[in-house]
């Protein structure tokens, strides 16, 4: 990574951190792009070189699952099935890692529940992610999945994981990050039990 790329990455992270602080302290609707830029010590105009809007700050790695799926497909072994690819992508994307229970993730969940604009953005991202993943799976497994089957499998998988993680985050409240992580893994395993059983 070049010096310029490292600087951009630091500025991008500074914006995410500043937005997280401000959203938690002042509220989402009460926080402006100008507030976030000032907290990150950049010009408001510069903000838009990193994010198109303040809601994008809540979903900084929206392409992570798609990229993880493409990588899992590129590295698949003979005999791997579509569900195996989705499980590999899930692990690679960090959905059951520390990111699942990060401060930003917890904040995002709360805002999805309470701010209609954020809820709409989350749904848009999820549907787009499912569509893109399904297209890659259908292309890679034409003998097993058509476009309808690929969308059904991907939608069920993503919905199960998202629902399990959301339930855990709602239930665990003030538990430590380690405890939340363990609970998230347990919930994901329960949600994916039918698919995991098929692997055996």
N, C-alpha and C positions, 0 to 999 in steps of 0.2 A: 504494500500500500504506500503510495507516494505521500510526501509531506502535505500536499494540498488535500488529498483524500482523508488523511488523518485529521486534518483541521476541520474539514466538513463533517466528519463523523462526530467529533467533539462538539461542534456547534449544534448538530442535530440532537445529540443526547442532552445538551444543555437546555434546548427548547422543550424536550420531553419532560425533563426533570422540573423545569420551571412551571410548565403547565400543570403537572401533577400537584406540585405544592399549592399553586394558586387555586386550582379546582377544589382541592381539599379544604383550603382555608376560607376562600371567598365564595365558592359555588361556581358551577359551570356557566350558567347564564350571566352571572355578574362579572366574569372574567373576559376581557377582550384580547384580541390578537396583539394590540399595542401593549397591554399589560404583560403578556407573555414575552414579547420581544424585549421589553425593558428589563424584565427580570433576568433574561438570558444575556443582557448587555449587547444586543444587536439592534439595528434599525428595523422598524416595522416592515419596510420594503424588503429587507433581506429575509424576513420570515417566510415570505412567499416563494423564495427560492428553495425552500425545504419542504413546506407543507402548503397545500392549497387552502386549508381552512383549519380552524382550531379543533374540529372533531377528528381530523386525520391524526392529530397527536395522540389520540386514545387508541389508535390502531396502527402503530408504527411498523409492525411486521406482518401486515395483512397478507402478503404474498408468501409467507413462510411455509404454509402447508402445501401450496401448489409447487413451490420449488423443491420441497422435501419429497413430494410424490414423483416429480420428474427425475430426481436423483435416484430414488428407490427403483423406479422403472429401468433406469439406465444400468443399475447394478443388480438387477434381478437374476436369480438363479433358475436353472431348469426345474420345473415343477412348482415354482411360485405361482400362487393364484392371486386374483385381484385383492382379496381380503388380506393376504400376506403383505402385499404392497402397501395397503392402507395402514396396517399395523407398523410396518417399518417406517413409513413416513410420519406417523404419529410420534414414535419414539424419537426420530431424528429432529422433528420440528420443536421438540421440547414441551409438548402438551402435557406430559406427566412429569416434568422437571420443575425446578425452582420457579421458572417463569409462570407456571400455572398459578402460583400463589404469591406473585410479586405484588408490590404496592400498587403498581399501575393496573394490574389485572383486577385487583379487588375494587379499586376506584371505578374502573370501567364497568364492572358488574353493577355497582350501585347506580351509576349514571344511566345505564341501559334500563334499569328498573324505574328510574324517576324522571328522566329527561326524554321526551318523545323524539327529539331530533337525533339524539345519540342512539336510541333504540332503532330508529329507521336506518341509520348509517350501519349499525351492526348487522341488521337483517340484509341489507344490500350487499355488504361484504361477504356474509355467509353464503348467500345464494350465488354470488359470482364465483366464490371459491369452489362450491359444490359443482357448478357447471364446468369450470375449467378442469378440475380433477377428474370428473366423469368423462370428459372428452379425451383426456390422456389415457384413461383406463380402457375405454372402448376402442381406441386406436391400437393399444398394446395387446388387447385380448379380444380380437374380433370373433374368435370361435366360441367365446364364453359370454360376451356381453354385447348387446346392441345399445343404442343410445338411451333407450328407456330403462333397461336393466342397469346400466352404469349409473344413471342418475338416481335410481331407486337405492342401489347399494351405497353410493356415496352419501346421499341424503340421510339414510338411516344411520350410517356410521358417524357422520359429523354430528347429527342430532343427538345420538347416544352419548358421545363424548362431551359435547357442550352441556347437555342436560345434567350429566353426572357431576361435572366440575362445578357448574353453577349451584347445584344443590349442596355440594360440600362447602363452597364458599359462603353460602347463606347460613349454613348450620354451624360452622366452626367459629364464627364471630371473632373473638379475641385470642384464639389459639396461636401458638407460636408458628412461624413459617414451617418449621420441621414437622409439626403436628398436622398442619394443613396439607403439606405435601403428601404425607403418609395417607391421610384421609382421601385425598384426591386420587391417589393411585388405587386405593381400595375401591372407590366408587367407579373408576374407569374399568377396572377388572370386572366388576359386577355388570356394568352396562354392556361390555363386550363379550360376556360369557358365551353366548350362542356361537359367535364367530370363533372364539378361542377353542371351543370344543370341536369345531369342524377341523381345526388344524391337526388334532390328534388323530 
